[in-house]
Each structure stands twice: as C-alpha cells, then as structure tokens.
Amino acid sequence: MKYKNILTQIIVGATLIGFIACAIYVFWYAFDNPQPNTDITKGSLKHILSGLTGLIGGFVAASFGITSKGTEESKNSNRTLKLMNLGSFVTDNTNPKKQEILGFIFALSYIIIGITSIVIWVILDDKTIQSVSKMATTFFGISIPIVAGFLKPV
C-alpha cells in the first residue's frame, strides 16, 4: 500500500511539473511567434497540454468536491479541508499544514496558468496559437465545478 501512495505522488507531481513546463513553453512561443499558421504544437504537444489541463483541473475539482462526516476533520475550516485533500495527492505526510500548503500551491499553479491562457487568448485574439486557445477553453469550462466545489460547504 505504501508503494501505491508513493507511485501516486510521483505521478501527480510529475504531471503538475510537466503541465507547468509545457504551459510556460507554449506561452513563450505564443508571444514570440504570434502566427496561427506556425503553431509548433500541431503534433503531440498540443494534445498532451490539453490533456494535462483537463487532468490537473480534474484533480482540483475532485479534491474540492469532498464532504466531511463530522469527524476530527470538522475542526478545520471548509477551505482548509479541501486544500488538505488536494495536498494529500502530492504527499503522504500526515502533517495537515504541509498538506494544506501543497494543496494551495497545486491549485494556485493551475489557476495562474489557466487565467494566463485566457489573458493571452484575449490579447492575441485571432493570432492565438491553437494550444493556448484550447487551454483557455478547457480551463474556463472546468473552473466552474472547481469554484462550485471550493465554495460548497463541507
């Protein structure tokens, strides 16, 4: 069971790091070559980035959709519990503060990259490369259940 948790943490961490790295590269390229016909991401990177955007958003949405059973967890606030749940994907450390901080970093990374993709899409308009517009629409669509889950009482 311990190996399963370690493997899950490695996969989730690598997914987040890959998502951030791919997004930074695509954002840089979108401004460096704002011509939709020269989209470097016509191949697999476009599909990988779209998948990672949905996958990371799914992690965040699923973590924020939890409910408490009125146990010891009820001592924590609604938002803290949801961030701790998200942080538990990344670490097996039982320290609630560490889980909350990692959950916050995970969610903040996704939100910053998602909002950045929307801003780039708006700024470049018709010159936006397809990868950025797909990221923006995926983020926009999945942000609705994320916000609803985060604001829903435990």
N, C-alpha and C positions, 0 to 999 in steps of 0.2 A: 504494500500500500504506500510505503514511503517513496518508492521509486516512481509510482504513478504520479504523486504530487510533485516530485522533482521534475519529471518529464513535462507535466502540465505547465509548471512555472517557466521552464526553459522555452517551451513553445510560445507561451503568451508573451514573454519578454522579447524573444526574437521577432515575433510578429509586430510588436509595438516599435521596436528599433528599426525594422525593415520598413514599416509604414512611414515613420518619420524621415528616414533617409531617402526613400523614393519620393516622398512629397516635396522635400527640400530640392531635390534634383529637378523635378518637374516644374516647380515654381520658378527656379532659376532659369530653366530653359524657356518657359513661357514668356518671360520678360526679355531674355537675350535674343530670342528668335520669334517674335510675335507674328508668325505667318502660319495660319492653319494648315497650309499645304506642306509645310516642312516639319510636321509633327513627328518627332523621333520616336514617339511612343505608339506607332502604328502596330507594332508587334506585341510581344508578350507583356511588356511593362505596363501598357495601358490596362490590360486585363488583370494583372497582378495588383495594380494600385486600386482599381475598382473593387476587387475582392477584399483587399485589406481594409479599405474604407468601410465596407459593409461589415466585415468581421469584427474590427475594433469597435464599431458602433454597436454591434450585437452584444459584445462583452459588456459595454457600458449600460446598454438598455436592460439586459438581463440582470445585471447586478443592482440596478436601481429599481427593479420591479419586485424586490423581496418584501416579505411581510414578517413581522415579529410575532412570536407566540406568547408574548408577555413574560418571558423568562428574564434571565440576567441581562440579556441584550436590551431590554426595555429601559435600562438605566441610561443608555446612550440616546442621544437625540436621533431623530429620523435621518437627517443628512449624514451624521457620523456613522450610523449603522450601515447605510448604503455605500459610503466610501470605504468602510472597513471590508464589506463584502467584495467590492471591486479589488481592493488591495490583497485580499486573500487569494486571488488568482495568481498574483505575482510572487507572493512569499508564503512559506509555511510557518513563518514566525508567528507565534500566538500573541505577540505584543500588539494590543489594539491600536496604539498610537502609530506604530510603524505601518500597520495595515491601512490606517486612515490616510497617512501621508502618501503612501504608494498609490492608493486609490485616487487620491486627489491629483497626483502627478499624471496618472494614466488618463483620467477624464479630462484634465486640463490640456494635455497634449492633443487629444482627439478634437476637443472644441477649438483650440487655437488653429490647428491645421484645417479644420472644416470651415471656420469663419474666414481664414485666409484664402481658401479656394473660392469661396463665394465673392470676396472682395476682388480677387484677380479676375474672376469671370465678369464682374460688373465693370471693372476698369478697362479690360481689353475688349469687351463686347464681342463683336464678330471675329476678332483676331485671336480669340482664346483657343488654345490647343484643346483638342477633344478630351485629353486626360484630365485637365483641370475642370472642364465643364461637367464631366462625369462624376468627379469627386465632389463638386459643389452640389449637384443634384442628389447624389447618394447621401451626403451629409444632411442636406436640408430635409430629405424625407425621413431619415432615421432620427433626426433631432427631436421630432415630435414625440415619439414614445420615450425618448431619454428624458425630456423635460417633464412629461407627464409622470413617469416613474419616480423621478427625483422629488417632485412636489407632492406626490401621493403620500398620505400619512401611513406610517408603518402599522 
